[in-house]
Amino acid sequence: MRPILSVLVCSLILGSSLASIPRCAVAQLIGLKTVPVAAGEQFAIFPSLNRGMGGAFIAMDDPLLDPFVNPAKGGRVTAPLFFSSPTFYGVSEGNGVTRTLPVGALFGSPRWFGGAIAAMQQIEMGGFFANDFVPVDPTSTVVLPPRGALAEKSSTNKYFQGMVGRKFGDGRFALAASAMIADLNMIDGIDQLFVSALEIEEFGHMEDYRLGFTGTFPGERRLEAVLVHNRFSMTHDVTSVNWTLTDSLNWRFTPDVSQEANLDQTNTWGVHVGYVQPIGKSAWRVGGILTANRKQHPKIPTFDLAAVELPQARLIPRDPGDSWAYNIGLGISKHERNTTFGLDVVYEPAVSYTWADDTRDVTTADGSIIPVGGKTVENWFVFSNASVNAGINQDVGNTAFQLGLRMYSVDYRLRQRDHVEMTRRTQNEEWIEWTPSWGFRVRFSDIELRYQGWASSASRFPFFDLGDNLLQVNNPDVLAAPRGNLAVPDLTVTSHRFAISVPIR
């Protein structure tokens, strides 16, 4: 029997994955991924003052973003505020564009506070689509389906989040809750994971519930805590075609069409605590965070990223699993006169266990039988990820300029036991994702206009070609079943965000 391997794609949001966990909320939800895939921050719909500073957040305040990450931080809002932050990002070489238009408001009073945000998002995938066929031979009218085709070139996603909270203890403490609902019809980057599909149709939803607490103590010391529950569920209806050459003289092929509903489900419980305090009487502040996530993966999709290289390999249709992920981080910041500086260092250890089972009895290499529902493959992943975020903001009159850099290192070790082939193996993978960022803002009376941009690449520093055009990942079991070398295109995702904030008086 051919080797039977399984897939681990945890929190691909293209990481839950595929729901892309926005890095601004990385402290509460920790994304895990086992392969570098070019996808933007699809869920980063929230406004931010500091996004151009490399994403540093531990020892820095972000009055616009903080209430949507920890709803209790909405207690720091002193006046009603209306905002909108249109965001655009594209993948290099024509591999897709995403446009998001969020609008929202924050309000506060001596006792109660709250806010809401709603967003419409259009995702346009690049590459081939179901009606774009590729000729087998220039002189022939016979065509084959393209790799990674989608049923639709664009789809619309809708998001809504609301929050409400109350202050007590003379305003020094706050308790709040938030709920987010997302109606999803397309996930960015999914076309890179089903490269042999003729059509891909998607639908699903995401729910995110948070309970937050903040406390301010003498000496400007601050403590925060967040309890979060996130439920992500998508269905990828994949139509594949295998073509058999039945008449080589006339270039005639016989198609074998198959359809499969790939479910992608991840349920996460998380707890997060953070602490910040000044360093003496200086302009410096220091802070720390500690987070734990418990992830359950009732269903992991059967991605076929390398199926075209080795089409004879068999993919496993059922892959559940569970994960534990943690982070511990330290941050410092300095705000003096017109200059603000921030630096974070975060370590993210995690462990994942996944397995594959089959819908029929399976005969092993030694002739024994694995009954229906028995484990055919077991995978143990140990992650040792880390990130460094740094940035600076310089105010010049009514304007401000930002520069930043994020370096995110993914490093994991896989131990796999194949109960069908009676084999064991170990594999190590690592890469670094570079994300430079920039921005500026201008104030006109009470109105503030902002622009922020950032670019991300998984194998080279964006905008600079440092070598080979492809990133090689050996043994593609990390996403799909086939053994062998896996070539992942080296692409850059470039994002632009424009925003306006208007106080309501």
C-alpha positions as CSV (number, residue, x, y, z in Angstrom):
1,M,0.0,0.0,0.0
2,R,1.2,3.5,-0.8
3,P,2.3,5.6,2.1
4,I,-0.5,7.3,4.0
5,L,0.4,10.6,5.6
6,S,-1.7,13.3,7.2
7,V,-2.0,17.1,7.4
8,L,-1.5,19.5,10.2
9,V,-2.7,23.0,9.5
10,C,-3.6,24.6,12.8
11,S,-5.2,28.0,13.0
12,L,-4.3,28.9,9.6
13,I,-6.6,31.8,9.4
14,L,-3.9,30.6,7.1
15,G,-3.1,29.7,10.1
16,S,-6.5,28.7,12.0
17,S,-6.0,30.3,9.0
18,L,-6.9,29.5,7.3
19,A,-8.4,32.4,9.1
20,S,-5.5,34.8,9.3
21,I,-5.2,35.8,12.9
22,P,-4.4,39.5,12.9
23,R,-1.0,40.1,14.4
24,C,-2.4,43.0,16.4
25,A,-4.4,40.5,18.4
26,V,-1.7,37.9,18.6
27,A,-1.6,38.2,22.4
28,Q,-5.0,36.6,22.8
29,L,-5.2,34.2,19.9
30,I,-2.0,32.4,18.9
31,G,-1.9,31.2,15.2
32,L,0.0,28.1,14.2
33,K,1.0,27.2,10.7
34,T,3.3,24.6,9.2
35,V,4.0,26.1,5.8
36,P,4.6,29.7,4.6
37,V,1.6,30.7,2.5
38,A,1.2,34.2,0.9
39,A,-1.9,35.6,2.5
40,G,-2.8,39.0,4.0
41,E,-4.3,39.9,7.3
42,Q,-7.9,39.2,6.3
43,F,-9.2,39.7,9.8
44,A,-7.3,42.9,10.6
45,I,-10.4,45.1,10.2
46,F,-9.8,47.3,13.2
47,P,-8.4,50.8,13.3
48,S,-4.9,51.4,14.9
49,L,-2.7,54.4,15.7
50,N,0.5,52.3,15.9
51,R,0.2,49.8,13.0
52,G,3.1,51.5,11.2
53,M,5.4,50.9,14.2
54,G,6.0,47.2,13.5
55,G,3.1,46.0,15.6
56,A,4.7,46.7,19.0
57,F,2.0,46.6,21.6
58,I,3.1,45.2,25.0
59,A,4.2,48.5,26.7
60,M,2.3,50.9,24.3
61,D,-1.2,52.2,24.3
62,D,-3.3,52.1,21.1
63,P,-6.6,54.0,21.9
64,L,-8.3,52.9,18.7
65,L,-7.3,49.2,18.6
66,D,-7.1,48.3,22.3
67,P,-10.9,48.3,22.9
68,F,-11.4,45.6,20.2
69,V,-8.7,43.4,21.5
70,N,-9.6,43.7,25.2
71,P,-13.1,45.2,25.5
72,A,-12.4,46.5,29.0
73,K,-9.8,49.0,27.6
74,G,-12.8,50.8,26.1
75,G,-13.1,52.3,29.6
76,R,-10.3,54.7,28.6
77,V,-12.5,56.3,25.9
78,T,-13.4,59.8,27.2
79,A,-15.4,61.1,24.3
80,P,-17.5,59.6,21.5
81,L,-15.5,58.9,18.4
82,F,-16.5,57.9,14.8
83,F,-13.9,56.2,12.6
84,S,-13.4,54.4,9.3
85,S,-10.3,52.6,8.1
86,P,-10.5,51.3,4.5
87,T,-7.8,48.6,3.9
88,F,-6.4,47.2,0.7
89,Y,-3.8,44.5,0.2
90,G,-2.5,42.6,-2.7
91,V,-0.3,39.5,-3.3
92,S,2.6,40.0,-5.8
93,E,2.5,38.5,-9.3
94,G,-1.2,39.0,-9.6
95,N,-2.2,36.4,-7.0
96,G,-5.1,38.3,-5.4
97,V,-6.5,41.5,-4.0
98,T,-8.5,42.2,-0.9
99,R,-10.5,45.4,-0.1
100,T,-12.1,46.0,3.3
101,L,-14.3,48.9,4.4
102,P,-15.0,49.1,8.1
103,V,-16.9,51.8,10.0
104,G,-17.4,52.0,13.7
105,A,-17.8,54.2,16.8
106,L,-16.6,54.2,20.4
107,F,-18.3,56.0,23.2
108,G,-17.7,56.6,26.9
109,S,-19.2,58.1,30.1
110,P,-18.3,58.2,33.7
111,R,-19.8,54.7,34.2
112,W,-20.7,53.0,31.0
113,F,-18.7,52.6,27.7
114,G,-19.0,50.6,24.5
115,G,-18.5,50.5,20.8
116,A,-19.2,48.7,17.6
117,I,-17.6,48.1,14.2
118,A,-19.1,46.6,10.9
119,A,-17.1,45.8,7.8
120,M,-17.7,44.6,4.3
121,Q,-14.8,42.8,2.5
122,Q,-14.2,41.8,-1.1
123,I,-11.6,39.2,-1.9
124,E,-10.5,38.7,-5.5
125,M,-8.3,35.7,-6.0
126,G,-5.6,35.7,-8.6
127,G,-4.3,32.9,-10.9
128,F,-6.6,30.6,-12.9
129,F,-10.3,30.0,-12.5
130,A,-12.8,27.3,-13.4
131,N,-13.5,28.9,-16.8
132,D,-9.8,29.4,-17.7
133,F,-8.5,26.2,-19.4
134,V,-5.0,25.3,-20.4
135,P,-4.3,23.7,-23.8
136,V,-2.5,20.4,-23.6
137,D,-0.8,21.0,-26.9
138,P,-0.6,24.2,-29.0
139,T,-1.9,22.3,-32.0
140,S,-4.7,20.6,-30.2
141,T,-8.2,21.8,-29.1
142,V,-8.1,19.5,-26.1
143,V,-7.7,21.4,-22.8
144,L,-7.0,20.4,-19.2
145,P,-8.2,22.2,-16.1
146,P,-5.8,24.6,-14.5
147,R,-4.2,24.1,-11.0
148,G,-5.8,25.9,-8.1
149,A,-8.9,27.1,-9.9
150,L,-11.8,28.8,-8.0
151,A,-15.5,28.8,-8.8
152,E,-15.7,32.6,-8.3
153,K,-13.2,35.3,-8.9
154,S,-14.4,37.3,-6.0
155,S,-16.6,37.0,-2.9
156,T,-17.9,39.1,-0.1
157,N,-17.3,38.6,3.6
158,K,-19.2,40.5,6.4
159,Y,-18.1,41.3,9.9
160,F,-19.7,42.8,13.0
161,Q,-18.4,43.3,16.5
162,G,-20.0,45.0,19.5
163,M,-18.9,45.6,23.0
164,V,-20.2,47.1,26.3
165,G,-18.7,47.6,29.7
166,R,-18.8,49.4,33.0
167,K,-16.3,51.2,35.1
168,F,-16.2,50.9,38.9
169,G,-13.9,51.8,41.8
170,D,-13.8,55.5,40.9
171,G,-13.0,54.5,37.3
172,R,-9.8,52.6,38.2
173,F,-11.3,49.3,37.2
174,A,-13.3,48.2,34.2
175,L,-15.1,45.0,33.2
176,A,-16.5,44.5,29.6
177,A,-17.6,41.9,27.1
178,S,-17.6,41.8,23.3
179,A,-18.9,39.5,20.6
180,M,-17.9,39.3,16.9
181,I,-19.7,37.4,14.1
182,A,-18.2,37.0,10.6
183,D,-20.1,35.6,7.6
184,L,-17.3,34.2,5.4
185,N,-17.6,33.2,1.7
186,M,-13.9,33.2,0.9
187,I,-10.6,32.7,2.8
188,D,-7.5,34.4,1.4
189,G,-4.8,32.1,0.2
190,I,-7.0,29.0,-0.1
191,D,-6.2,28.6,-3.8
192,Q,-2.6,27.9,-2.9
193,L,-3.6,24.9,-0.8
194,F,-5.8,23.1,-3.4
195,V,-3.6,23.5,-6.4
196,S,-5.1,20.6,-8.4
197,A,-8.7,21.6,-8.0
198,L,-11.0,22.5,-10.9
199,E,-13.4,24.5,-8.7
200,I,-13.4,25.6,-5.1
201,E,-16.6,26.9,-3.4
202,E,-16.4,28.2,0.2
203,F,-18.8,29.2,2.9
204,G,-18.6,29.4,6.7
205,H,-18.5,31.6,9.7
206,M,-16.4,32.7,12.7
207,E,-17.5,33.7,16.2
208,D,-15.3,35.4,18.8
209,Y,-16.4,36.2,22.4
210,R,-14.3,38.0,24.9
211,L,-14.5,39.0,28.6
212,G,-12.0,41.6,29.6
213,F,-10.8,43.3,32.8
214,T,-8.5,46.2,33.4
215,G,-7.2,47.7,36.6
216,T,-5.1,50.8,37.4
217,F,-3.0,51.0,40.6
218,P,-0.9,53.6,42.3
219,G,2.3,54.5,40.3
220,E,0.5,54.2,37.0
221,R,0.7,50.4,37.1
222,R,-1.8,48.6,34.9
223,L,-3.1,45.1,34.9
224,E,-5.3,43.5,32.3
225,A,-6.9,40.1,31.7
226,V,-8.9,38.6,28.8
227,L,-10.8,35.4,28.5
228,V,-11.6,34.5,24.8
229,H,-13.5,31.8,23.0
230,N,-13.2,31.6,19.2
231,R,-15.0,29.3,16.9
232,F,-14.0,29.0,13.3
233,S,-15.8,26.8,10.7
234,M,-15.4,26.7,6.9
235,T,-16.5,24.3,4.2
236,H,-14.3,24.1,1.0
237,D,-16.3,22.2,-1.7
238,V,-13.5,21.0,-4.0
239,T,-14.2,19.7,-7.5
240,S,-11.2,17.8,-8.9
241,V,-10.6,16.2,-12.3
242,N,-8.2,13.4,-13.1
243,W,-7.5,13.1,-16.8
244,T,-6.5,9.8,-18.3
245,L,-4.9,9.7,-21.8
246,T,-7.0,7.2,-23.8
247,D,-5.9,8.1,-27.3
248,S,-2.3,9.3,-27.6
249,L,-2.5,9.7,-31.4
250,N,-5.4,12.2,-31.2
251,W,-4.6,13.6,-27.8
252,R,-7.9,12.4,-26.3
253,F,-8.4,12.3,-22.5
254,T,-11.1,10.8,-20.3
255,P,-12.1,12.9,-17.3
256,D,-12.8,11.5,-13.9
257,V,-14.6,14.2,-11.9
258,S,-14.7,13.9,-8.1
259,Q,-16.2,16.2,-5.4
260,E,-15.2,16.5,-1.8
261,A,-16.4,18.7,1.0
262,N,-13.3,19.7,3.1
263,L,-14.3,20.9,6.5
264,D,-12.0,23.3,8.4
265,Q,-12.9,23.6,12.1
266,T,-11.0,25.0,15.1
267,N,-12.4,25.9,18.5
268,T,-10.1,27.9,20.8
269,W,-10.3,28.8,24.4
270,G,-7.7,31.4,25.5
271,V,-6.6,33.3,28.6
272,H,-4.3,36.3,28.5
273,V,-2.8,38.6,31.2
274,G,-0.7,41.7,30.8
275,Y,1.1,44.1,33.1
276,V,2.7,47.5,32.4
277,Q,4.4,50.0,34.7
278,P,6.8,53.0,34.4
279,I,10.5,52.6,35.0
280,G,11.0,55.0,37.9
281,K,10.2,58.6,37.0
282,S,11.6,58.3,33.5
283,A,9.7,58.3,30.2
284,W,10.3,54.6,29.8
285,R,7.7,51.9,30.5
286,V,8.1,48.1,30.7
287,G,5.5,45.4,30.4
288,G,5.0,41.7,30.0
289,I,2.3,39.3,28.7
290,L,1.4,35.7,29.3
291,T,-1.1,33.8,27.2
292,A,-2.4,30.2,26.9
293,N,-4.6,28.7,24.1
294,R,-6.3,25.4,24.0
295,K,-7.3,24.5,20.5
296,Q,-9.5,21.7,19.3
297,H,-9.5,20.8,15.6
298,P,-12.5,18.5,14.9
299,K,-11.7,18.6,11.2
300,I,-8.5,19.6,9.3
301,P,-8.9,19.9,5.5
302,T,-7.2,17.5,3.1
303,F,-5.1,20.1,1.4
304,D,-3.2,18.9,-1.7
305,L,-0.5,21.5,-2.1
306,A,1.9,18.9,-3.6
307,A,-0.5,16.5,-5.1
308,V,0.4,17.6,-8.6
309,E,4.1,16.8,-8.1
310,L,3.2,13.3,-6.9
311,P,-0.4,12.6,-8.0
312,Q,-0.1,8.9,-7.2
313,A,0.0,9.5,-3.5
314,R,-3.2,9.0,-1.6
315,L,-4.6,11.7,0.7
316,I,-6.4,11.0,4.0
317,P,-9.9,12.5,4.2
318,R,-10.3,12.7,8.0
319,D,-7.7,14.5,10.2
320,P,-8.7,15.7,13.7
321,G,-6.3,16.9,16.3
322,D,-5.7,19.3,19.3
323,S,-3.1,21.8,20.3
324,W,-1.8,23.8,23.2
325,A,-0.1,27.1,22.4
326,Y,1.5,29.7,24.7
327,N,3.3,33.0,24.5
328,I,5.4,35.0,27.0
329,G,6.6,38.4,26.0
330,L,8.4,41.5,27.3
331,G,8.1,45.0,25.9
332,I,9.6,48.4,26.5
333,S,8.5,51.8,25.2
334,K,9.5,55.4,25.6
335,H,7.4,58.5,25.0
336,E,9.2,61.8,25.4
337,R,8.2,65.1,23.7
338,N,7.6,64.3,20.1
339,T,9.2,60.8,19.9
340,T,7.7,57.4,20.7
341,F,9.6,54.2,20.6
342,G,8.4,50.6,21.2
343,L,10.1,47.2,21.2
344,D,8.6,43.7,21.9
345,V,10.2,40.3,22.2
346,V,7.7,37.3,22.3
347,Y,8.4,33.6,22.5
348,E,5.6,31.2,21.4
349,P,6.0,27.5,22.3
350,A,3.3,25.1,21.2
351,V,2.5,21.4,20.8
352,S,0.1,19.8,18.5
353,Y,-1.1,16.2,18.1
354,T,-3.1,15.1,15.0
355,W,-4.0,11.8,13.6
356,A,-5.6,10.2,10.5
357,D,-8.3,7.6,10.4
358,D,-10.0,5.9,7.5
359,T,-13.6,5.1,6.5
360,R,-12.8,1.4,5.8
361,D,-10.5,-1.4,7.1
362,V,-6.9,-0.8,6.2
363,T,-4.3,-3.6,5.7
364,T,-0.9,-2.7,7.1
365,A,2.6,-3.6,5.8
366,D,2.8,-6.7,8.0
367,G,-0.7,-8.0,7.0
368,S,-2.6,-6.9,10.1
369,I,-5.9,-4.9,9.9
370,I,-6.6,-1.5,11.2
371,P,-10.4,-1.4,11.6
372,V,-12.7,1.5,10.5
373,G,-12.0,4.6,12.6
374,G,-8.6,3.3,13.7
375,K,-5.6,5.6,13.6
376,T,-3.5,5.1,10.5
377,V,-1.1,8.0,11.1
378,E,-0.1,10.0,14.2
379,N,1.7,13.3,14.2
380,W,3.4,15.1,17.0
381,F,4.5,18.7,16.4
382,V,6.6,20.8,18.7
383,F,6.8,24.5,17.8
384,S,9.4,27.0,19.0
385,N,8.2,30.3,17.4
386,A,9.4,33.8,18.3
387,S,8.8,37.4,17.1
388,V,10.5,40.8,17.5
389,N,8.5,43.9,16.8
390,A,10.1,47.4,16.9
391,G,9.0,50.8,15.7
392,I,9.3,54.6,16.1
393,N,6.8,57.5,15.8
394,Q,8.0,61.1,15.3
395,D,5.6,64.0,15.6
396,V,6.3,67.1,13.6
397,G,3.6,69.8,14.3
398,N,0.3,68.5,13.2
399,T,1.8,65.5,11.4
400,A,3.5,62.3,12.5
401,F,5.6,59.7,10.7
402,Q,6.1,56.0,11.6
403,L,8.6,53.3,10.7
404,G,8.7,49.7,12.0
405,L,9.8,46.2,11.5
406,R,8.5,42.8,12.5
407,M,10.5,39.6,12.3
408,Y,8.5,36.4,13.0
409,S,10.4,33.1,13.2
410,V,8.6,29.7,12.7
411,D,10.5,26.7,13.9
412,Y,9.0,23.3,14.5
413,R,9.8,19.6,14.8
414,L,7.6,16.8,13.5
415,R,7.6,13.2,14.7
416,Q,5.3,11.0,12.6
417,R,4.3,7.3,13.1
418,D,2.7,5.6,10.0
419,H,0.8,2.6,11.3
420,V,0.1,1.4,7.7
421,E,3.7,1.3,6.4
422,M,5.0,0.6,9.9
423,T,7.5,3.4,9.7
424,R,8.6,6.4,11.8
425,R,10.3,9.6,10.8
426,T,11.3,13.0,12.1
427,Q,11.3,16.3,10.2
428,N,12.4,19.9,11.1
429,E,11.2,23.0,9.3
430,E,11.9,26.7,9.9
431,W,11.6,30.1,8.1
432,I,11.4,33.8,8.9
433,E,8.7,36.2,7.9
434,W,9.8,39.8,7.5
435,T,7.3,42.6,7.7
436,P,8.5,46.2,7.4
437,S,5.8,48.9,8.0
438,W,5.4,52.7,7.6
439,G,2.8,55.4,8.0
440,F,1.9,59.0,8.7
441,R,-1.0,61.0,10.1
442,V,-2.3,64.5,9.8
443,R,-4.6,66.4,12.1
444,F,-7.0,69.1,10.9
445,S,-8.7,70.6,13.9
446,D,-10.7,67.7,15.3
447,I,-10.3,65.4,12.3
448,E,-7.4,63.0,12.0
449,L,-6.3,61.4,8.7
450,R,-4.0,58.4,8.7
451,Y,-2.2,56.2,6.2
452,Q,-0.3,53.0,7.1
453,G,1.4,50.4,5.0
454,W,3.2,47.1,5.4
455,A,4.6,44.3,3.3
456,S,5.3,40.7,4.3
457,S,7.3,37.8,2.8
458,A,8.1,34.4,4.1
459,S,11.5,33.8,2.5
460,R,13.1,37.2,1.8
461,F,13.0,40.8,2.9
462,P,10.2,42.5,0.9
463,F,11.2,44.6,-2.0
464,F,14.7,43.0,-2.1
465,D,15.4,39.9,-4.2
466,L,18.0,38.0,-2.1
467,G,18.3,34.9,-4.3
468,D,16.2,32.0,-5.6
469,N,12.6,32.7,-6.6
470,L,11.2,29.7,-4.8
471,L,11.3,28.6,-1.2
472,Q,12.0,24.9,-0.9
473,V,10.3,22.9,1.8
474,N,11.4,19.3,2.0
475,N,8.9,16.5,2.5
476,P,5.5,18.2,2.2
477,D,3.8,16.2,4.9
478,V,3.3,19.5,6.8
479,L,0.4,20.3,4.5
480,A,-0.4,17.3,2.3
481,A,0.3,13.6,2.0
482,P,2.9,13.2,-0.8
483,R,6.6,12.7,0.0
484,G,9.2,14.7,-1.9
485,N,10.3,18.3,-2.3
486,L,7.7,21.0,-2.2
487,A,8.2,24.3,-4.0
488,V,6.3,27.2,-2.5
489,P,6.2,30.5,-4.5
490,D,8.0,33.3,-2.9
491,L,5.4,36.1,-2.9
492,T,5.0,39.4,-1.1
493,V,1.8,40.7,0.4
494,T,1.6,44.5,0.4
495,S,-1.1,46.3,2.5
496,H,-2.3,49.9,2.6
497,R,-4.7,51.3,5.1
498,F,-6.4,54.8,5.1
499,A,-8.3,56.0,8.1
500,I,-10.3,58.9,9.4
501,S,-11.3,59.6,13.0
502,V,-13.8,62.3,14.0
503,P,-14.8,63.1,17.6
504,I,-18.6,63.3,18.1
505,R,-19.3,66.5,20.1
